[in-house]
Amino acid sequence: MKPAPNQSCFNHFTMANIEKVCEFLDKTKTYYLATADGDQPRVRPFGTALVYDGKLYIQTGKVKPVSKQLAANPKAEICAFDGETGTWLRVSGELINDDSRDVKVAMLEKHPELKFMYSADDDNTQVLYFKDATATFSSFTAAPETFTF
């Protein structure tokens, strides 16, 4: 049964859904990460996404303000837009630090352009995964598709 227009269709976690989110982020190449800096919102472009061990990861540097903002308040949201299809994606949840060397290596292998700034063995590379995330694909021509992971 199809949802009525403007009515969300909720689906729970499946690997296919989390892969769909990562593929969309890979296709658009740039998404915008929103965090809180005290009572001030902060938004900046990002380009890293990785599915590893059933989780959606992003990457930054521990010396950056975004890292400090997420340590103080892990709630975050990303948004990306595909101009070809007119579809946008929002993912909200908590970003949790993961110091595992294996996931850092996997991130840097997927995004080798980062290797001139980051290493799996430095004290700066930070990978974070979404916990209790809600992802919503939206467009002006179809009902939103929402799922959690």
ZIZI-V574587 format. One line per field, one symbol per residue. ss: DSSP state (a for helix, b for strand, c for the rest). A space follows every 50 residues. Layout:
ss = ???
This chain:
ss = ccccccccbbbcccaaaaaaaaaaaaaaccbbbbbbbccbbbbbbbcccb bbccbbbbbbbcccaaaaaaaaccbbbbbbbbccccbbbbbbbbbbbbcc aaaaaaaaaacaaaccccccccccbbbbbbbbbbbbbbccccccbbbbc
